[in-house]
């Protein structure tokens, strides 16, 4: 039987899920917002 806690199993599952989504890492906040929400430059 595994000695890992439910929290550890959940963390591993979440990490695998995020990796499988293949989301690009965007460090610039403006670029990230454009990627996520589209270009909302119409103020």
C-alpha positions as CSV (number, residue, x, y, z in Angstrom):
1,X,0.0,0.0,0.0
2,X,1.2,3.5,-0.8
3,X,2.3,5.7,2.0
4,X,1.4,8.9,0.1
5,X,-1.4,11.0,1.5
6,X,-4.5,12.1,-0.4
7,X,-3.0,15.6,-0.7
8,X,0.2,14.2,-2.3
9,X,-1.7,12.1,-4.7
10,X,-3.9,15.1,-5.6
11,X,-0.9,17.3,-6.2
12,X,0.7,14.7,-8.5
13,X,-2.5,14.3,-10.4
14,X,-2.8,18.1,-10.8
15,X,0.8,18.3,-12.0
16,X,0.2,15.6,-14.6
17,X,-3.0,17.2,-15.8
18,X,-1.4,20.6,-16.2
19,X,1.5,19.1,-18.1
20,X,-0.9,17.2,-20.4
21,X,-2.7,20.4,-21.3
22,X,0.5,21.7,-22.9
23,X,-0.2,25.4,-22.0
24,X,2.7,27.7,-23.0
25,X,4.4,29.6,-20.2
26,X,4.1,33.3,-20.8
27,X,6.1,35.5,-18.3
28,X,5.0,38.9,-19.7
29,X,1.7,39.8,-18.1
30,X,0.4,41.8,-21.1
31,X,1.2,38.9,-23.5
32,X,-0.4,36.4,-21.1
33,X,-3.6,38.5,-20.9
34,X,-3.8,38.8,-24.7
35,X,-3.3,35.0,-25.0
36,X,-6.0,34.2,-22.5
37,X,-8.6,36.9,-23.2
38,X,-7.8,38.1,-26.7
39,X,-6.7,41.5,-27.7
40,X,-8.9,44.0,-25.8
41,X,-7.2,47.1,-27.0
42,X,-10.5,48.9,-27.6
43,X,-10.6,51.1,-24.5
